[in-house]
Amino acid sequence: MKTSINVTLTGSDSPIEGIATPLTYDGKNAYEFLSTDETLHLVIASDDQGEWHRVAGTDPYFPGWVDELVEQVSVIKR
């Protein structure tokens, strides 16, 4: 069962709250983030070396969100 996780990302004006849901993207582990106001959508996936990258979502976005999202879902998964 895929469990959604409450996540808060750093926005330019204020924090961006939303839900991250685990999924599979091209056979890789991935997460989809959707902000509660539905203005930000971000999909990240790990590569063969375990590095995480943005693979889809809305523009503009902050590259730091990938690391923030991975950090928050990693803490929950432990």
N, C-alpha and C positions, 0 to 999 in steps of 0.2 A: 504494500500500500504506500502510495506517495503522500508524504505529509508536507503540507505547506508550512512555511516558517515566516513569522513577522520579522521584517527587516527595515532598518532605517538607513538611508544613504545621505551623504552630505550634499546638500544643494547649494547653489550660489547665493540664495537669499535665506533659505530656511531648510531644515531637514525634510527629506522626502520619505514618507512612510509607505510601506507596501507589503506585498506577499511574495515570497520566493517559493517556487514549486520545482522539485526535482523532476527531470525528464531525461530522455535520451535524444541526442541530436547527431545524426550521421553515425550512429553506433557508439557515440562517446557520452560520458557522464556530462550532464548539463543542468543548468537552472534557468528558469524563466522568472523574471521579476516584473511585477505590474504594480505601479503606484496606486494608492487607494483612490486618487482622483483620476486615474487612468490616463494621465498625461505623459507618463514615462513607462516605456516597455523596453526590457533589456533581456537578451538571451546570451548566456555565456556557456562555453563548453571547454572541456579539457582536451589537450592534444595527446599524442603518444608519449610525450615526455612528462605529462602531468601538469603542464602549464595551462593556465586559463586564459581564454580570449573571448572578446565580444564577437558573436556570430550573427546577431540580428538585433533589431530594435529601432527605437525612435532616435532622431537626430534633433538637436545636438545632444551630445552626452559627454560626461567627464570620463577620461580613461581610468581615473582612480576608482570609479565605481566597480570595476571588475574585481579589484583587490578587496574593496570593502565588502562586496557581496560574498566573495569566497571566504573571507575571514569570519563573517557572521554565520554563514551556514556551516562552516567547519566547527565552530564552537558548539553549535547545537547538536551536531552529529556525534560528538564525543561521548 
